[in-house]
Amino acid sequence: MIRDTLAVVAGDVRLAVYVSGPRDAPPIVLVHGYPDSAAVWEPVRAQLDARYRVISYDVRGAGASEAPATRGAYRLERLAADLLAVADATCGSRPFHLVGHDWGSIQSWEAVADPAFKGRIASYTSISGPCLDHASLGLRGDDDAQITQQTADQAAHQPVKRPFGSGLRQTLKSWYIVFFHLPWLPELVWRAGGARFWPLWLRVTERMRPERDPAQTRNALNGLNLYRANFIDKLLRPRSRHAHAPVQFIVPLRDRYVGPALSLGLERWLGPYQRTEIDAGHWVVLREPERIAALVERFVEQHRAGLEETPGATISARAAGV
């Protein structure tokens, strides 16, 4: 399938947007994370664009997209406005299915919980990227999470709650967030060899051999602003954010950075949602694109047919048939 490249103006930046698939097919928008570019989605695109209109884009500061001049221009509301500009340019007024990985998932929550997007997002698949408001409220204990474990059948009648100690375990997993807030040192590490050795890091930790991204250093340096512009504010001033679209979590159980508990006990904000656990690491979108595409397609088709998911249900990948 031929992939077209577009330039979409979103406020203060011009974004590089990549589109493939039949023009009249249901649109799926893919949003990448840190320190990636839209190239991370190409293996998944190859699995989907025979049946769907697949849209990805380099987020501001990454890949071939322009970078804003100030840190404040990386705030979540600006990133949500970028998504809206991309959707308007590629989908028109048609509702689209949204998929986010890592920071692409984190920033997509802003749109999923913004009433201005109601009716535009047909479904949302979140992979390894929590809503910062929900995560912060969970750390404070404001989400009423209790210490219990339940089966998927029990979850059909009552919410699944977070296990004891999950907040501490996630804090330890998130050590890099503190590091990224240090002055100068993260930039020095990326410039001194971090970007060059990034593929080796993925090879060792994720057991995969990714292609080298020529924009890796730029992605990493500009993307630090995503953390610095948003995390402290959300930690100090989290909001009650309610999703207006059906939500699916794909939960890699061997994720080094995002713990499985972050997608439990969210019925207060999401209502009914679906959660599928898979035996995989954080960069599963690169390592197992066929599996990710199958889970995305299943959820898209479920909501094209107007079906409802089970509240808080947890499904194993084997049970899901992928």
FENKAGI-V153357 format. One record per backbone hydrogen bond with DSSP energy under -1.0 kcal/mol. CO is the residue of the C=O (numbers start at 0). NH is the residue of the N-H. If there is no record, write none. Layout:
((CO & NH) (CO & NH))
//
This chain:
((3 & 18) (5 & 16) (7 & 14) (9 & 12) (12 & 9) (13 & 65) (14 & 7) (15 & 57) (16 & 5) (17 & 55) (18 & 3) (19 & 53) (21 & 24) (25 & 52) (26 & 96) (27 & 54) (28 & 98) (30 & 100) (32 & 35) (36 & 39) (37 & 40) (38 & 41) (40 & 44) (41 & 45) (43 & 46) (44 & 47) (44 & 48) (47 & 50) (47 & 51) (52 & 27) (53 & 19) (54 & 29) (55 & 17) (58 & 61) (61 & 64) (65 & 60) (70 & 73) (71 & 74) (74 & 77) (74 & 78) (75 & 79) (76 & 80) (77 & 81) (78 & 82) (79 & 83) (80 & 84) (81 & 85) (82 & 86) (83 & 87) (84 & 88) (85 & 89) (86 & 90) (90 & 93) (95 & 121) (96 & 28) (97 & 124) (98 & 30) (99 & 126) (100 & 103) (101 & 105) (102 & 106) (103 & 107) (104 & 108) (107 & 111) (108 & 112) (110 & 113) (111 & 243) (113 & 116) (114 & 117) (116 & 119) (116 & 120) (119 & 95) (122 & 97) (123 & 247) (124 & 99) (125 & 249) (126 & 101) (130 & 134) (131 & 135) (132 & 136) (133 & 137) (134 & 138) (135 & 139) (136 & 141) (145 & 147) (150 & 154) (153 & 156) (153 & 157) (162 & 165) (164 & 168) (165 & 169) (166 & 170) (167 & 171) (168 & 172) (169 & 173) (171 & 174) (173 & 176) (174 & 178) (175 & 179) (178 & 181) (182 & 184) (183 & 187) (184 & 188) (185 & 189) (186 & 190) (187 & 191) (188 & 193) (189 & 194) (192 & 196) (196 & 200) (197 & 201) (198 & 202) (199 & 203) (200 & 204) (201 & 205) (212 & 215) (214 & 218) (215 & 219) (216 & 220) (217 & 221) (218 & 222) (221 & 224) (222 & 225) (223 & 227) (224 & 228) (226 & 230) (229 & 233) (230 & 234) (231 & 235) (232 & 236) (245 & 123) (246 & 273) (247 & 125) (248 & 275) (250 & 277) (251 & 254) (258 & 261) (259 & 262) (260 & 263) (265 & 268) (265 & 269) (266 & 270) (268 & 242) (273 & 248) (274 & 314) (275 & 250) (276 & 316) (277 & 252) (277 & 279) (279 & 253) (282 & 285) (282 & 286) (283 & 287) (287 & 291) (288 & 292) (289 & 293) (290 & 294) (291 & 295) (292 & 296) (293 & 297) (294 & 298) (295 & 299) (296 & 300) (297 & 301) (298 & 302) (299 & 303) (300 & 304) (301 & 306) (309 & 312) (312 & 274) (314 & 276) (315 & 319) (316 & 321))
//
